Amino acid sequence: MDSSNGHSPKPGSAHRLLTGRRQPLDRICNIIRTRTSQAVFLMAGPGIGKTTLIETITERLAAEMIIVQIHGSSSLSRVPFGILAPYTAELTAEDSVSPVAVLRSVWSYFEKLKAGQDTPLLLMMDDAHHLDEATASIVADMISAGWASVVAAGRPRPGLPQPLAQLWYDGLADRVDLRPLNREQIEEVLAHALDGTVPAGTVDTIWSASGGNPLILDALLHDAAEGGQLAKRNGIWMLLGPFPAEGPRLINVVVKDMLRRTPEEQEALKLISLAGPVSRKVIEDISGAEVVRSLLDQQMVVENQGTPADLRIWNAMFGRALRKSISVSRSLQLLEKIREHRGTAPAGSGNGFAAPAGSGNGFAAPAGSGNVGTASAGSEGRLRVVEWALECGIKTAESELLEAAGTALARFRSRSSRTMAAKVLNPDLVPQARAIQARALFNEGDYAGAAKLLDECWLQLGNSAAAAPVLMLRAKVHEAAGTPLAVFAAESLKALRSSSAEVGAGIGDNADAQAESGAEAAPVTAWRGQMLRLLVLGEAGKFEALESEVQELRARNPAGSADAALRAVGAALLAQCLAASGRSVQSLDAALLAASELPALEGGVFFFNEFVLNRLVGAYLALGDWESAEGELANYAAGQPRAAAAFGGSLEVLRGYSLLRQGRIERAYQTLLPAVEHLRLNDPLQLFRLGSSLAFYVASRLGDAAQSSRLELDYKDSPPGPAGQELLATAYAAAASEYVTRDGKGIAALHTLSTTPEVSARAGTLLELLAICWDLGDHSVIPLVHSLAGEVEGRWAAAMLTLADQWEVPDADSLMVTAARLEAEGFVNLAREAYARASSVLESAGERRRSRQAVALREKCDHELGERFREGQFIAAGPTVHLTRREQDIVELAVQGLTDREIAQRLMVSVRTVEGHLYRTYVKLGVRSRDELSTALAH
């Protein structure tokens, strides 16, 4: 697929539908060919792909066997021998119901097909669960007698008729169960169907929406591509909005399925789709217990394991599409029917923050972070009832609207949440409703609209449980809109004073700043003033003052939600400042303290989980504990898919940064490019500028000129981020420019940056800048690294100290021991440099054999890092003709026979970039075409 021509892409389906089905396909064909069993029963739920597999088996075996195809039918399931009518047309009415006569007639038909040939007969039966008992007995007799081999496809529930099932029980038939596609298979599907890179977040969302069902997957891909929700941006496929429930492919799937159902089943499915999750008893009272059991057997609905039992449609997208196909008048009739059997109007009470409107599951911090943002099935059911009433134009209590809006927000259904909250007019509920609307707008990137609503409501919330999350969201919204945090804090304190709601204290220690904000020098006593002070101290990096504030908060330790928010925010900001200052052990302690407050902060409109997660991962990275950082990110994503989808770009920037710090540049590149595209759509943590600078860095380092130029513009065009992030973004952008130009200006910019007060006061940040310079080949920083690394806490700083300590020692044995130790400790990129340095020392000493051993160990590190052809400063034995790392990657793939387009897709670059690199390689190697490449490289 390629949407560059402006037309909507259309996924192909031939290869996609068999993705993940090769093993069962080969197994069934092998059983039939070898006659290991006379019959194979292929069992799968609706839409899993058994019909397609049956068709493929038929095509594969058509040249070897005589194949007869039979399709079961629900309409004929109660008619004895009904589906065998084409083979019994010559029988009398009396004989047409005689098993013996029917068996003879069918066998006679088969013999005519064989025409005296000794070719085996294969009976292919689809929808075999619809066979009537009489037909099933005939087929079982044929199998037992060895007259024909049989492949019968059916659903596990209700299962095959008893005569066929008995064959399996008796060991006379094999059973193959077809499962939904797993994530890896979905990823393979998308790789076949889409021309370009599909990031992990897009794969996860498509997998979740389709449930691994190939039929639903096919419909979703086509509808989203046609509707523009699935589009390619800079070579990367992104979901620009929710899947369209009214898409023609999906609606067609629903319509065809409903046509196969009885009127009673159709009504039950419509009720469940409109009301679900809905009590099983209610549906049984309306449609009958037998209908519900039938739908459960057919796996069209699923039942929860709780008490009371609730029913919902087997696939959420299928359910949404079914709702779209129901007229408003019919929907209203069904709503009244549900209400009659429930006996009351839709239940629901409480304010909009009873159902969490924040982010999702905690990220498994050791102190425990709870199940934040996971609304109960009850709240989900009440949400659906409110939505249903609104769809039918029925007036709904405002308290119920507010609760439903909060529940919708917890599920990141921003548009639905805004719609419901906007209908709340009760003055007592309006502030909370506006806060929910603001968070929904923030999710959609409308920072100005969100700020306007929050400015109107934040003071009205007083000291309620909603007040602290709203204040934090308001700070983040104004920051995203470009307002400096100190300015925001000063204006907020002034508003507090003028409203007489609270008396705030001064911001910071600077008397001029206090005077400008109109603050007094009195101690901070009101929680809003203290929250603003914490934010400003964190922005300024004043960890001593922050530490004092956090200690005071923990000593006071009241149980209110605002106090819990103060403790969580203060400790998280302290963790960030301590990490930048080189005190990473204490940073981790502070981040874990912040995580311990999260259970008390469930609900609300601010994303406390992600705020703390960002700092906790930063603490682990400052320590050099890559595994723990990845573990936190993975646990968060696995625990709350909805939140992970919304914050996916932010998580991937953190993951890419971790990979970069480890020296896994290629993997960092593959992670950061999709992350930047994701952040264009949704950047809740304001990481776009940092992400684009990191992506600019890895693209430049790998020699991808096209991506590098584009990402440089992204970086330059984006507004400055928070102070700590801005320092790192500036540093990596300078290093990226140096990799592009190699004129020394980037290194000079890094040296200048390292001498600024903002960096020199942050030992951890300074050490990272020096490491960047060293990686660029600037050995002048090694003495500075040696003197500074001992003052910075953590495994990474200790490893840097070890490498710097051994660098100038002309002792190859000591360097080799150091390299082995660094490799064992997980610092493979530093070990690589130590091996490279040792090889240079040994080469200078004339010990070429040992030098080659060091080179081999360096290459082993390259392989572990995924950098087989990495261009480094310390490679002792380079080729006579020097190819860059990117040129060598492209040449290797070209030698393997890949086309320019295939190489571009594999390496996530443009075709023009591939062509340019190949041309320069031809010139360097003195060849005229790719046919001569392998010979030139061998020499």
DACORGI-V636891 format. One record per backbone hydrogen bond with DSSP energy under -0.5 kcal/mol. NH is the residue of the N-H (numbers start at 0). CO is the residue of the C=O. If there is no record, write none. Layout:
BEGIN
NH_CO / NH_CO
END
This chain:
BEGIN
5_2 / 16_12 / 17_14 / 18_15 / 20_17 / 24_20 / 25_21 / 26_22 / 27_23 / 28_24 / 29_25 / 30_26 / 31_27 / 32_28 / 33_29 / 34_30 / 35_30 / 36_30 / 37_171 / 39_149 / 40_173 / 41_39 / 41_151 / 42_40 / 42_175 / 43_153 / 47_44 / 52_48 / 53_49 / 54_50 / 55_51 / 56_52 / 57_53 / 58_54 / 59_55 / 60_56 / 61_57 / 63_60 / 64_60 / 65_119 / 66_64 / 67_121 / 69_123 / 71_125 / 75_72 / 76_73 / 78_75 / 79_77 / 81_78 / 83_80 / 84_81 / 86_83 / 87_83 / 87_84 / 90_87 / 95_91 / 96_93 / 97_94 / 98_96 / 101_97 / 102_98 / 103_99 / 104_100 / 105_101 / 106_102 / 107_103 / 108_104 / 109_105 / 110_106 / 111_107 / 112_108 / 113_109 / 114_110 / 115_110 / 116_113 / 121_65 / 122_148 / 123_67 / 123_121 / 124_122 / 124_150 / 125_69 / 125_123 / 127_152 / 129_126 / 130_127 / 135_131 / 136_132 / 137_133 / 138_134 / 139_135 / 140_136 / 141_137 / 142_138 / 143_139 / 144_140 / 145_141 / 145_142 / 146_141 / 147_141 / 148_120 / 149_37 / 150_122 / 151_39 / 151_149 / 152_124 / 152_150 / 153_41 / 158_154 / 160_127 / 163_160 / 164_160 / 165_161 / 166_162 / 166_163 / 167_163 / 168_164 / 169_165 / 170_167 / 171_166 / 172_166 / 173_38 / 175_40 / 177_42 / 177_175 / 178_176 / 180_211 / 185_181 / 186_182 / 187_183 / 188_184 / 189_185 / 190_186 / 191_187 / 192_188 / 193_189 / 195_193 / 196_234 / 198_196 / 198_236 / 202_198 / 203_199 / 204_200 / 205_201 / 206_202 / 207_203 / 208_204 / 209_205 / 210_206 / 211_206 / 212_209 / 213_211 / 214_46 / 216_212 / 217_213 / 218_214 / 219_215 / 220_216 / 221_217 / 222_218 / 223_219 / 224_220 / 225_221 / 226_222 / 227_223 / 227_224 / 228_223 / 229_223 / 230_228 / 230_237 / 232_230 / 232_235 / 233_231 / 235_232 / 236_196 / 237_230 / 239_228 / 239_237 / 240_228 / 244_242 / 246_243 / 250_246 / 251_247 / 252_248 / 253_249 / 254_250 / 255_251 / 256_252 / 257_253 / 258_254 / 259_255 / 259_256 / 260_257 / 265_261 / 266_262 / 267_263 / 268_264 / 269_265 / 270_266 / 271_267 / 272_268 / 273_269 / 274_270 / 275_271 / 276_310 / 277_310 / 279_308 / 282_278 / 283_279 / 284_280 / 285_281 / 286_282 / 287_282 / 287_283 / 291_287 / 292_288 / 293_289 / 294_290 / 295_291 / 296_292 / 297_293 / 298_295 / 299_294 / 300_294 / 301_311 / 303_309 / 310_277 / 311_301 / 313_299 / 316_208 / 318_314 / 319_315 / 320_316 / 321_317 / 322_318 / 323_319 / 324_320 / 324_321 / 325_322 / 330_326 / 331_327 / 332_328 / 333_329 / 334_330 / 335_331 / 336_332 / 337_333 / 338_334 / 339_335 / 340_336 / 341_337 / 342_338 / 353_350 / 355_353 / 356_603 / 361_369 / 367_364 / 373_370 / 374_372 / 379_375 / 380_376 / 381_377 / 382_378 / 383_379 / 384_380 / 385_381 / 386_382 / 387_383 / 388_384 / 389_385 / 390_386 / 391_387 / 392_389 / 393_388 / 400_396 / 401_397 / 402_398 / 403_399 / 404_400 / 405_401 / 406_402 / 407_403 / 408_404 / 409_405 / 410_406 / 411_408 / 412_407 / 413_411 / 416_412 / 417_413 / 418_414 / 419_415 / 420_416 / 421_417 / 422_418 / 422_419 / 423_420 / 424_422 / 428_425 / 429_425 / 430_426 / 432_428 / 433_429 / 434_430 / 435_431 / 436_432 / 437_433 / 438_434 / 439_435 / 440_436 / 441_437 / 442_438 / 443_439 / 444_441 / 445_440 / 446_444 / 449_445 / 450_446 / 451_447 / 452_448 / 453_449 / 454_450 / 455_451 / 456_452 / 457_453 / 460_456 / 460_457 / 461_458 / 463_460 / 466_463 / 467_463 / 468_464 / 469_465 / 470_466 / 471_467 / 472_468 / 473_469 / 474_470 / 475_471 / 476_472 / 477_473 / 478_474 / 479_475 / 480_476 / 481_478 / 482_477 / 483_481 / 487_483 / 488_484 / 489_485 / 490_486 / 491_487 / 492_488 / 493_489 / 494_490 / 495_491 / 496_492 / 497_493 / 498_494 / 499_495 / 499_496 / 500_495 / 501_495 / 503_501 / 505_519 / 505_521 / 507_505 / 513_509 / 514_510 / 515_511 / 516_512 / 517_513 / 517_514 / 518_513 / 519_503 / 525_502 / 529_525 / 530_526 / 531_527 / 532_528 / 533_529 / 534_530 / 535_531 / 536_532 / 537_533 / 538_534 / 539_535 / 540_536 / 540_537 / 541_536 / 542_540 / 545_541 / 546_542 / 547_543 / 548_544 / 549_545 / 550_546 / 551_547 / 552_548 / 553_549 / 554_550 / 555_551 / 556_552 / 563_559 / 564_560 / 565_561 / 566_562 / 567_563 / 568_564 / 569_565 / 570_566 / 571_567 / 572_568 / 573_569 / 574_570 / 575_571 / 576_572 / 577_573 / 578_574 / 579_575 / 580_576 / 581_578 / 582_577 / 583_581 / 586_582 / 587_583 / 588_584 / 589_585 / 590_586 / 591_587 / 592_588 / 593_589 / 594_590 / 595_591 / 596_592 / 596_593 / 597_594 / 599_596 / 600_597 / 601_598 / 607_605 / 610_606 / 611_607 / 612_608 / 613_609 / 614_610 / 615_611 / 616_612 / 617_613 / 618_614 / 619_615 / 620_616 / 621_617 / 622_618 / 623_619 / 624_619 / 625_623 / 628_624 / 629_625 / 630_626 / 631_627 / 632_628 / 633_629 / 634_630 / 635_631 / 636_632 / 637_633 / 638_634 / 639_635 / 643_639 / 644_640 / 645_641 / 646_642 / 647_644 / 650_646 / 651_647 / 652_648 / 653_649 / 654_650 / 655_651 / 656_652 / 657_653 / 658_654 / 659_655 / 660_656 / 661_657 / 662_658 / 662_659 / 663_658 / 664_662 / 667_663 / 668_664 / 669_665 / 670_666 / 671_667 / 672_668 / 673_669 / 674_670 / 675_671 / 676_672 / 677_673 / 678_674 / 679_675 / 680_676 / 680_677 / 681_677 / 685_682 / 690_686 / 691_687 / 692_688 / 693_689 / 694_690 / 695_691 / 696_692 / 697_693 / 698_694 / 699_695 / 700_696 / 701_697 / 702_699 / 703_698 / 704_702 / 707_703 / 708_704 / 709_705 / 710_706 / 711_707 / 712_708 / 713_709 / 714_710 / 715_711 / 716_712 / 717_713 / 717_714 / 725_721 / 726_722 / 727_723 / 728_724 / 729_725 / 730_726 / 731_727 / 732_728 / 733_729 / 734_730 / 735_731 / 736_732 / 737_733 / 738_734 / 739_735 / 740_736 / 741_737 / 747_743 / 748_744 / 749_745 / 750_746 / 751_747 / 752_748 / 753_749 / 754_750 / 754_751 / 755_752 / 758_755 / 759_755 / 760_756 / 761_758 / 762_760 / 763_579 / 764_579 / 765_761 / 766_762 / 767_763 / 768_764 / 769_765 / 770_766 / 771_767 / 772_768 / 773_769 / 774_770 / 775_771 / 776_773 / 777_772 / 778_776 / 780_777 / 781_778 / 784_780 / 785_781 / 786_782 / 787_783 / 788_784 / 789_785 / 790_787 / 791_788 / 792_581 / 794_622 / 795_622 / 797_793 / 798_794 / 799_795 / 800_796 / 801_797 / 802_798 / 803_799 / 804_800 / 805_801 / 806_802 / 807_803 / 808_805 / 809_807 / 810_808 / 811_809 / 814_810 / 815_811 / 816_812 / 817_813 / 818_814 / 819_815 / 820_816 / 821_817 / 822_818 / 823_819 / 824_820 / 825_822 / 826_821 / 827_825 / 828_661 / 830_826 / 831_827 / 832_828 / 833_829 / 834_830 / 835_831 / 836_832 / 837_833 / 838_834 / 839_835 / 840_836 / 841_837 / 842_838 / 843_839 / 844_840 / 845_842 / 846_841 / 847_845 / 850_846 / 851_847 / 852_848 / 853_849 / 854_850 / 855_851 / 856_852 / 857_853 / 858_854 / 859_855 / 860_856 / 861_857 / 862_858 / 863_859 / 864_860 / 865_861 / 865_862 / 866_861 / 867_865 / 869_866 / 871_869 / 874_871 / 877_875 / 881_879 / 882_880 / 887_883 / 888_884 / 889_885 / 890_886 / 891_887 / 892_888 / 893_889 / 894_890 / 895_891 / 896_893 / 897_892 / 902_898 / 903_899 / 904_900 / 905_901 / 906_902 / 907_903 / 908_903 / 913_909 / 914_910 / 915_911 / 916_912 / 917_913 / 918_914 / 919_915 / 920_916 / 921_917 / 922_918 / 923_919 / 924_920 / 925_921 / 926_921 / 931_928 / 932_929 / 933_929 / 935_931 / 936_932 / 937_933 / 938_934
END
